[in-house]
């Protein structure tokens, strides 16, 4: 039941990457500093970088296969969702730790419903 095409997944990659970078300011916890601030920024930059190198419609330097990209997504999302407890900021205000958990969980859901190959690759395999 993978109904999210890689073309849509790719757009989400860049939007979520930018949102992660901006999250400390969007949710008002940038002044806190430390891991709560650094983790979403680093993961957002990382997401954008590995998206640029993914073999899909939005990856101009594509050499990372989409299934590998999806593994990166799950690993980074689990890390993001667990980071409040791993780095000790789960006792901070709701606006600090909740975005980490919600975005991490949401990206895992997106991965579960994302197609593992771009449409052009699937069509070539089907006609070969």
ChimeraX commands (.cxc) that place a marker at each C-alpha (Angstrom):
marker #1 position 0.00,0.00,0.00 radius 0.5
marker #1 position 2.72,2.43,-0.99 radius 0.5
marker #1 position 0.81,5.27,-2.59 radius 0.5
marker #1 position 3.17,8.24,-2.14 radius 0.5
marker #1 position 5.15,8.63,-5.39 radius 0.5
marker #1 position 8.83,9.48,-5.16 radius 0.5
marker #1 position 8.06,12.78,-6.87 radius 0.5
marker #1 position 5.88,13.79,-3.90 radius 0.5
marker #1 position 8.28,12.22,-1.38 radius 0.5
marker #1 position 11.07,14.35,-2.84 radius 0.5
marker #1 position 9.12,17.57,-2.37 radius 0.5
marker #1 position 8.39,16.54,1.21 radius 0.5
marker #1 position 12.12,15.88,1.75 radius 0.5
marker #1 position 13.07,19.46,0.94 radius 0.5
marker #1 position 10.10,20.99,2.80 radius 0.5
marker #1 position 10.78,18.91,5.94 radius 0.5
marker #1 position 14.52,19.63,5.68 radius 0.5
marker #1 position 13.87,23.37,5.66 radius 0.5
marker #1 position 11.26,23.05,8.42 radius 0.5
marker #1 position 13.73,21.14,10.61 radius 0.5
marker #1 position 16.34,23.85,10.11 radius 0.5
marker #1 position 13.81,26.53,11.04 radius 0.5
marker #1 position 12.12,24.55,13.86 radius 0.5
marker #1 position 14.02,26.08,16.79 radius 0.5
marker #1 position 12.82,29.55,15.73 radius 0.5
marker #1 position 9.37,28.44,14.55 radius 0.5
marker #1 position 8.63,26.77,17.88 radius 0.5
marker #1 position 10.45,29.31,20.02 radius 0.5
marker #1 position 13.19,27.23,21.59 radius 0.5
marker #1 position 16.26,28.54,19.74 radius 0.5
marker #1 position 17.49,30.42,22.84 radius 0.5
marker #1 position 17.63,27.13,24.76 radius 0.5
marker #1 position 20.66,26.01,22.76 radius 0.5
marker #1 position 22.20,22.57,23.08 radius 0.5
marker #1 position 21.05,19.33,21.48 radius 0.5
marker #1 position 17.38,20.39,21.26 radius 0.5
marker #1 position 18.43,23.10,18.80 radius 0.5
marker #1 position 21.38,21.45,17.08 radius 0.5
marker #1 position 19.73,18.10,16.27 radius 0.5
marker #1 position 16.89,19.34,14.04 radius 0.5
marker #1 position 19.24,21.74,12.23 radius 0.5
marker #1 position 21.83,19.04,11.53 radius 0.5
marker #1 position 19.19,16.51,10.49 radius 0.5
marker #1 position 17.49,19.10,8.25 radius 0.5
marker #1 position 20.76,19.90,6.48 radius 0.5
marker #1 position 21.53,16.18,6.22 radius 0.5
marker #1 position 18.11,15.45,4.74 radius 0.5
marker #1 position 18.57,18.10,2.08 radius 0.5
marker #1 position 22.07,16.87,1.24 radius 0.5
marker #1 position 21.19,13.20,0.87 radius 0.5
marker #1 position 18.05,14.17,-1.06 radius 0.5
marker #1 position 20.22,16.01,-3.58 radius 0.5
marker #1 position 22.12,12.76,-4.10 radius 0.5
marker #1 position 19.11,10.42,-4.29 radius 0.5
marker #1 position 18.10,8.75,-7.56 radius 0.5
marker #1 position 14.66,10.27,-7.89 radius 0.5
marker #1 position 12.96,13.17,-9.63 radius 0.5
marker #1 position 14.32,15.80,-7.22 radius 0.5
marker #1 position 17.88,14.48,-6.90 radius 0.5
marker #1 position 20.10,16.33,-9.38 radius 0.5
marker #1 position 23.21,14.33,-8.43 radius 0.5
marker #1 position 21.36,11.03,-8.05 radius 0.5
marker #1 position 23.42,8.05,-7.05 radius 0.5
marker #1 position 21.81,6.96,-3.76 radius 0.5
marker #1 position 19.09,4.39,-4.55 radius 0.5
marker #1 position 15.65,5.29,-3.25 radius 0.5
marker #1 position 15.46,2.26,-0.91 radius 0.5
marker #1 position 18.70,3.42,0.75 radius 0.5
marker #1 position 17.27,6.94,1.03 radius 0.5
marker #1 position 14.24,5.47,2.82 radius 0.5
marker #1 position 16.52,3.66,5.28 radius 0.5
marker #1 position 18.30,6.99,5.96 radius 0.5
marker #1 position 14.88,8.59,6.52 radius 0.5
marker #1 position 13.85,5.96,9.08 radius 0.5
marker #1 position 17.18,6.07,10.94 radius 0.5
marker #1 position 17.22,9.88,11.11 radius 0.5
marker #1 position 13.53,9.99,12.11 radius 0.5
marker #1 position 13.97,7.46,14.91 radius 0.5
marker #1 position 16.95,9.45,16.17 radius 0.5
marker #1 position 14.92,12.68,15.99 radius 0.5
marker #1 position 11.90,11.17,17.77 radius 0.5
marker #1 position 14.03,9.63,20.54 radius 0.5
marker #1 position 16.41,12.59,20.92 radius 0.5
marker #1 position 14.50,14.27,23.79 radius 0.5
marker #1 position 15.19,11.21,25.96 radius 0.5
marker #1 position 18.64,10.41,24.53 radius 0.5
marker #1 position 19.87,13.94,25.20 radius 0.5
marker #1 position 17.85,14.82,28.30 radius 0.5
marker #1 position 15.52,17.56,27.11 radius 0.5
marker #1 position 12.26,15.60,27.44 radius 0.5
marker #1 position 11.56,17.54,30.66 radius 0.5
marker #1 position 11.65,20.87,28.85 radius 0.5
marker #1 position 8.49,22.67,27.76 radius 0.5
marker #1 position 6.16,20.94,25.30 radius 0.5
marker #1 position 7.19,23.27,22.46 radius 0.5
marker #1 position 10.78,22.00,22.78 radius 0.5
marker #1 position 10.48,18.22,22.68 radius 0.5
marker #1 position 7.12,17.63,20.97 radius 0.5
marker #1 position 8.21,18.84,17.49 radius 0.5
marker #1 position 11.08,16.33,17.57 radius 0.5
marker #1 position 8.72,13.46,18.36 radius 0.5
marker #1 position 5.93,14.48,15.98 radius 0.5
marker #1 position 8.18,15.15,12.97 radius 0.5
marker #1 position 10.16,11.96,13.62 radius 0.5
marker #1 position 6.99,9.85,13.79 radius 0.5
marker #1 position 5.39,11.61,10.80 radius 0.5
marker #1 position 8.40,10.98,8.56 radius 0.5
marker #1 position 8.35,7.28,9.48 radius 0.5
marker #1 position 4.69,7.13,8.43 radius 0.5
marker #1 position 5.56,8.86,5.14 radius 0.5
marker #1 position 8.33,6.30,4.52 radius 0.5
marker #1 position 5.93,3.41,5.13 radius 0.5
marker #1 position 3.64,4.75,2.40 radius 0.5
marker #1 position 6.33,5.91,-0.05 radius 0.5
marker #1 position 7.07,4.02,-3.24 radius 0.5
marker #1 position 10.59,2.57,-3.19 radius 0.5
marker #1 position 11.36,3.41,-6.84 radius 0.5
marker #1 position 10.66,6.39,-9.11 radius 0.5
marker #1 position 7.92,5.79,-11.69 radius 0.5
marker #1 position 10.42,5.89,-14.57 radius 0.5
marker #1 position 12.46,3.08,-12.99 radius 0.5
marker #1 position 9.35,0.98,-12.31 radius 0.5
marker #1 position 8.16,1.40,-15.92 radius 0.5
marker #1 position 11.56,0.42,-17.34 radius 0.5
marker #1 position 11.65,-2.70,-15.16 radius 0.5
marker #1 position 8.12,-3.67,-16.18 radius 0.5
marker #1 position 8.83,-3.36,-19.91 radius 0.5
marker #1 position 12.21,-5.08,-19.85 radius 0.5
marker link #1:1,2 radius 0.2
marker link #1:2,3 radius 0.2
marker link #1:3,4 radius 0.2
marker link #1:4,5 radius 0.2
marker link #1:5,6 radius 0.2
marker link #1:6,7 radius 0.2
marker link #1:7,8 radius 0.2
marker link #1:8,9 radius 0.2
marker link #1:9,10 radius 0.2
marker link #1:10,11 radius 0.2
marker link #1:11,12 radius 0.2
marker link #1:12,13 radius 0.2
marker link #1:13,14 radius 0.2
marker link #1:14,15 radius 0.2
marker link #1:15,16 radius 0.2
marker link #1:16,17 radius 0.2
marker link #1:17,18 radius 0.2
marker link #1:18,19 radius 0.2
marker link #1:19,20 radius 0.2
marker link #1:20,21 radius 0.2
marker link #1:21,22 radius 0.2
marker link #1:22,23 radius 0.2
marker link #1:23,24 radius 0.2
marker link #1:24,25 radius 0.2
marker link #1:25,26 radius 0.2
marker link #1:26,27 radius 0.2
marker link #1:27,28 radius 0.2
marker link #1:28,29 radius 0.2
marker link #1:29,30 radius 0.2
marker link #1:30,31 radius 0.2
marker link #1:31,32 radius 0.2
marker link #1:32,33 radius 0.2
marker link #1:33,34 radius 0.2
marker link #1:34,35 radius 0.2
marker link #1:35,36 radius 0.2
marker link #1:36,37 radius 0.2
marker link #1:37,38 radius 0.2
marker link #1:38,39 radius 0.2
marker link #1:39,40 radius 0.2
marker link #1:40,41 radius 0.2
marker link #1:41,42 radius 0.2
marker link #1:42,43 radius 0.2
marker link #1:43,44 radius 0.2
marker link #1:44,45 radius 0.2
marker link #1:45,46 radius 0.2
marker link #1:46,47 radius 0.2
marker link #1:47,48 radius 0.2
marker link #1:48,49 radius 0.2
marker link #1:49,50 radius 0.2
marker link #1:50,51 radius 0.2
marker link #1:51,52 radius 0.2
marker link #1:52,53 radius 0.2
marker link #1:53,54 radius 0.2
marker link #1:54,55 radius 0.2
marker link #1:55,56 radius 0.2
marker link #1:56,57 radius 0.2
marker link #1:57,58 radius 0.2
marker link #1:58,59 radius 0.2
marker link #1:59,60 radius 0.2
marker link #1:60,61 radius 0.2
marker link #1:61,62 radius 0.2
marker link #1:62,63 radius 0.2
marker link #1:63,64 radius 0.2
marker link #1:64,65 radius 0.2
marker link #1:65,66 radius 0.2
marker link #1:66,67 radius 0.2
marker link #1:67,68 radius 0.2
marker link #1:68,69 radius 0.2
marker link #1:69,70 radius 0.2
marker link #1:70,71 radius 0.2
marker link #1:71,72 radius 0.2
marker link #1:72,73 radius 0.2
marker link #1:73,74 radius 0.2
marker link #1:74,75 radius 0.2
marker link #1:75,76 radius 0.2
marker link #1:76,77 radius 0.2
marker link #1:77,78 radius 0.2
marker link #1:78,79 radius 0.2
marker link #1:79,80 radius 0.2
marker link #1:80,81 radius 0.2
marker link #1:81,82 radius 0.2
marker link #1:82,83 radius 0.2
marker link #1:83,84 radius 0.2
marker link #1:84,85 radius 0.2
marker link #1:85,86 radius 0.2
marker link #1:86,87 radius 0.2
marker link #1:87,88 radius 0.2
marker link #1:88,89 radius 0.2
marker link #1:89,90 radius 0.2
marker link #1:90,91 radius 0.2
marker link #1:91,92 radius 0.2
marker link #1:92,93 radius 0.2
marker link #1:93,94 radius 0.2
marker link #1:94,95 radius 0.2
marker link #1:95,96 radius 0.2
marker link #1:96,97 radius 0.2
marker link #1:97,98 radius 0.2
marker link #1:98,99 radius 0.2
marker link #1:99,100 radius 0.2
marker link #1:100,101 radius 0.2
marker link #1:101,102 radius 0.2
marker link #1:102,103 radius 0.2
marker link #1:103,104 radius 0.2
marker link #1:104,105 radius 0.2
marker link #1:105,106 radius 0.2
marker link #1:106,107 radius 0.2
marker link #1:107,108 radius 0.2
marker link #1:108,109 radius 0.2
marker link #1:109,110 radius 0.2
marker link #1:110,111 radius 0.2
marker link #1:111,112 radius 0.2
marker link #1:112,113 radius 0.2
marker link #1:113,114 radius 0.2
marker link #1:114,115 radius 0.2
marker link #1:115,116 radius 0.2
marker link #1:116,117 radius 0.2
marker link #1:117,118 radius 0.2
marker link #1:118,119 radius 0.2
marker link #1:119,120 radius 0.2
marker link #1:120,121 radius 0.2
marker link #1:121,122 radius 0.2
marker link #1:122,123 radius 0.2
marker link #1:123,124 radius 0.2
marker link #1:124,125 radius 0.2
marker link #1:125,126 radius 0.2
marker link #1:126,127 radius 0.2
marker link #1:127,128 radius 0.2
view
